Amino acid sequence: MSEKPFKEYHLHLVSDATGETLETMAKAVLVQFEETHITKHFWPMIRTAKQMLRIMQDIKEFPGLVMYTLVNETIRETLVLECKRLDLPTISILDPVIDALGKFLGQKSRGLPGQQYVMNAEYFERIEALQFTMAHDDGQLPAGLLLAEIVLVGVSRTSKTPTSIYIANRGIKTANIPFVLGCPMPQEMENLGTAIVVGLTASPERLVQIRTNRLRSINEHPNTDYVDLESISEEVTACRRYCSEHGWPVIDVTRRSIEETAAAIMNLYYRDQEEHPEHHVHNN
């Protein structure tokens, strides 16, 4: 009997808070489908309809099931309508519980996002890390890299941003820097102090596919070096060489979910934390 052909499924987890509720639910359910290859994409801290529309571009690139915990009606409606337009299934995780509890209590939900999280030191640490990560996304504010705890380096479309946000949800200040062939890297990369630096890479063939889909989704013609296999191969090799010269580990994200990549990076971070605890005093 011939083997079943490999098929990859995409699961998008969209939340107006840290996404922990969705993550826990997804883990609990996915253990029932161990023989299926599912790539999870995390989209936390979605607080406006404009943010939701931007993320829909990425969801469109990797179509699949969308699970969400969004209590704001405007954001929910934006997600549901866009998914309906793209013929993508959606599941609201909290709705059955909120509806049942509301009927039992005889009250209506306030519709406030993220109310399950206590305003403690850990909460504010996460918020601070998320704010830092969003401010230092895609090479922005390189002068602030000295305050980063983790810095990710990689060529375009190696999931630097969603991985950074996922790690920031754990309270770790994470910046990411794009590697562009022929463009100098920020001078601050040569003196990052105690930050853990990790390179992200992917197979050139996979990057061609992802970048081509990305350009098509924004109605641009994929006839540039950006999607040329030979150019991308050179770009990936140069990035690996750059990381190797600095002694930084490199993770291949070709067949990894965001969660798996983040877990590998955090393992490196916690290992360094054990070996050099003085490196990991949070900057205030």
Summary of the structure (lengths in Angstrom):
residues: 284
radius of gyration: 20.0
end to end distance: 61.0
largest distance: 63.9
contacts: 827
relative contact order: 0.11
helix: 51%
strand: 15%
